[in-house]
Amino acid sequence: MLNFEEINPYYEKVTLIGMMGTGKSKFGRQIANILKFNFYDVDYIIEKKFKMTIKEFFQKHGEIFFRKIEKKTISKLIFSINKNKEKAIISLGGGGFDNEETRELLLKYTNVIWLNTPVDVLVQRVGDGSKRPMIRGRTKDSIIQLLKIRTKYYSLCHNQVNTEKLNQNQITEKLINLISHQSNIEIK
């Protein structure tokens, strides 16, 4: 077990990516508290700004407009974090890493970590998917379809945590280890 008092993070800007239900927000918030970093949940920022849930946003404005807003929100966030020299953990929505410009920005300025969780676990966590705008019809089939598209983008990350055989404490510890130690990546 890590002694959280002795942690000296190597990376000061971290982005968590992965499918819905992987725990990006949960672990991001937890690790930000442990490391005394600021925590930003991109979906929450959008919900707060537009005073509606992501699902309502999709229903009212559609996915294309949402992705434009998401891209702009992430870009402004990275600019602000860099300008203010913040230590920050960013939780991205499941499709936020699909955009090439966003991906390049995050890969350049943050340590991008993919929380890779098996489909069956995602299905269990997401349930009927009624609150998830990208779930259409059968939850498992929708998740499999989305993963086919997104895996090629997720795999471009700096680091990956396969959560399949890890409990919550192990995931937290693994993430903190990745943030605390230099790997073979260059981040500005």
C-alpha positions in Angstrom: 0.0 0.0 0.0 1.2 3.5 -0.9 1.9 6.0 1.8 -0.1 8.9 0.4 1.8 11.4 2.6 5.1 10.6 0.7 3.8 11.0 -2.9 5.6 13.5 -5.0 3.8 13.5 -8.4 5.9 13.6 -11.5 2.9 14.5 -13.8 0.9 17.6 -12.7 -1.7 17.4 -15.5 -3.5 14.1 -16.0 -6.4 13.2 -18.2 -8.5 10.1 -17.6 -10.2 8.6 -20.7 -12.3 5.5 -21.3 -15.8 4.3 -21.8 -18.8 5.3 -19.7 -18.8 3.4 -16.4 -15.0 3.0 -16.1 -14.9 5.2 -13.1 -13.1 8.2 -14.6 -15.0 10.8 -12.5 -14.9 8.7 -9.3 -11.2 7.9 -9.5 -10.3 11.3 -10.8 -12.0 13.0 -7.9 -10.5 10.6 -5.4 -6.9 11.0 -6.8 -7.2 14.7 -7.0 -8.1 14.8 -3.3 -5.2 12.6 -2.4 -2.7 14.5 -4.5 -4.2 17.9 -3.7 -4.8 18.6 -7.4 -7.8 20.4 -8.9 -10.4 18.1 -10.5 -12.3 18.8 -13.7 -15.1 16.7 -15.1 -15.7 17.9 -18.6 -19.3 16.6 -18.8 -20.1 18.3 -15.5 -18.7 21.6 -16.7 -20.9 21.4 -19.8 -24.0 20.4 -17.8 -23.4 23.3 -15.4 -22.9 25.9 -18.2 -25.9 24.8 -20.2 -28.1 23.9 -17.1 -29.1 20.5 -18.5 -27.8 16.9 -18.3 -25.7 15.6 -21.1 -28.6 13.4 -22.2 -30.9 16.4 -22.4 -28.2 18.3 -24.3 -28.0 15.5 -26.9 -31.8 15.4 -27.2 -32.1 19.1 -27.7 -29.0 19.9 -29.7 -27.7 16.6 -31.1 -24.3 14.9 -30.9 -22.5 17.1 -33.5 -23.2 20.3 -31.6 -22.3 18.6 -28.3 -18.9 17.5 -29.7 -18.2 21.1 -30.8 -19.0 22.3 -27.3 -17.0 19.5 -25.7 -14.0 20.3 -27.9 -14.2 24.0 -27.1 -14.6 23.3 -23.4 -11.6 21.0 -23.3 -9.4 23.5 -25.2 -10.4 26.4 -22.8 -9.8 24.1 -19.8 -6.3 23.1 -20.9 -5.4 26.7 -21.7 -6.6 27.8 -18.3 -4.8 25.0 -16.4 -1.6 25.8 -18.2 -1.9 29.6 -17.8 -2.6 29.2 -14.1 0.1 26.4 -13.7 -2.4 24.2 -12.0 -2.0 20.6 -10.9 -5.1 19.0 -12.3 -6.9 15.7 -13.0 -9.4 15.9 -16.0 -12.1 13.4 -16.5 -13.2 13.2 -20.1 -16.5 12.0 -21.4 -16.3 8.6 -23.2 -16.2 10.2 -26.7 -14.1 13.2 -25.8 -10.9 11.6 -27.0 -12.4 10.8 -30.5 -11.6 14.3 -31.8 -8.2 14.5 -33.4 -7.4 18.1 -32.3 -8.6 17.4 -28.7 -6.5 14.2 -28.6 -3.4 16.0 -29.8 -3.9 18.8 -27.3 -4.4 16.4 -24.4 -1.5 14.1 -25.4 0.8 17.2 -25.7 -0.1 18.8 -22.4 -1.3 16.1 -20.1 -0.5 12.5 -19.1 -3.4 10.6 -20.7 -4.4 7.4 -18.9 -7.0 5.0 -20.3 -9.1 3.2 -17.8 -9.8 0.0 -19.7 -12.7 -1.9 -18.3 -14.2 -5.2 -19.7 -17.6 -4.9 -21.5 -19.4 -7.1 -19.0 -18.4 -4.9 -16.1 -19.4 -1.8 -18.1 -22.8 -3.3 -18.9 -23.3 -4.0 -15.2 -22.3 -0.4 -14.2 -24.3 1.4 -16.9 -27.4 -0.7 -16.3 -30.2 0.0 -18.9 -28.2 3.0 -20.2 -31.2 5.3 -19.9 -29.0 8.2 -18.6 -26.4 7.7 -21.3 -27.1 9.4 -24.6 -24.8 7.1 -26.7 -26.6 4.0 -25.6 -29.2 3.1 -28.1 -31.2 -0.1 -27.7 -29.4 -3.0 -26.0 -26.8 -1.8 -23.6 -24.2 -4.5 -24.3 -24.5 -4.2 -28.1 -24.2 -0.4 -27.9 -21.1 -0.6 -25.7 -19.5 -3.1 -28.0 -20.2 -0.9 -31.0 -18.8 2.2 -29.3 -15.7 0.3 -28.1 -14.9 -0.8 -31.7 -14.8 2.8 -32.7 -13.1 4.3 -29.6 -10.4 1.6 -28.9 -8.3 2.9 -31.8 -8.3 6.3 -30.2 -8.0 5.2 -26.6 -5.0 3.1 -27.5 -3.0 6.2 -28.4 -2.9 7.1 -24.7 0.3 7.5 -22.7 -0.6 4.8 -20.1 -3.4 2.2 -19.6 -4.9 0.7 -16.5 -6.7 -2.6 -17.2 -9.2 -2.6 -14.4 -10.4 -6.2 -15.0 -8.8 -7.9 -12.0 -8.2 -4.9 -9.8 -10.3 -3.7 -6.9 -10.9 0.0 -6.2 -7.9 0.4 -3.9 -5.6 -1.3 -6.5 -6.9 1.0 -9.2 -6.3 4.0 -7.1 -2.8 2.8 -6.2 -2.0 2.0 -9.8 -3.1 5.5 -11.0 -1.1 7.2 -8.3 1.9 5.2 -9.3 1.5 6.2 -12.9 1.2 9.9 -12.0 4.1 9.7 -9.5 6.7 8.1 -11.8 8.2 9.3 -15.1 7.5 7.0 -18.0 8.9 7.2 -21.5 6.7 10.1 -22.6 7.3 13.8 -23.1 4.7 16.2 -21.9 5.1 19.9 -22.0 
